[in-house]
Amino acid sequence: MLQKENIKIFVRETLGCECPEKVFEFIDIQHYIKLNSEVLINDKINVGNRLLIYVIEIHNSKFIKSNLSKLISSGKDERDKNGFNRFRLAIVTDKMNEIKQISQMAFENIKDKDEKIHIHLINRNEIAIL
């Protein structure tokens, strides 16, 4: 299980969020959440009931093409329903060259996203907390 201090480091250093210290007083982590038969979120992190993060490990571009809009839509819906300020999708991969361009293009084509939704691509070997 991810420890709260590791979550704080992940949020601030890896994702670059400038959340105030107060939001880190409450952190809830859920593991292995199934969105549908194709999509499994490795970790769903609630930081202070203000920031919602989905962490998902992806290793092929076909998955991105088929499921990125579902992930964004689900995160946006959950963010709005529960009153979060922001939603961040952290894509962890060991195939950065393959995933990066495809995910950026797919993200740009999502019509119902807004300025409070962000995606982050993280090399698998650069993240030890998962």
Buried (B, 14 or more C-beta within 10 A) or exposed (E): EBEEEBBBEBBEEBBEBEBEEEBBEEBEBEEEBEBEEEBEBBBBBBBBEBBBBBBBBBEEBEBBEEBBBEBBBBBBEBBEEEEBBBBBBBBBBEEBEBBBEBBEEBBEEBEEBEEBBBBBBBEBEEBEEB
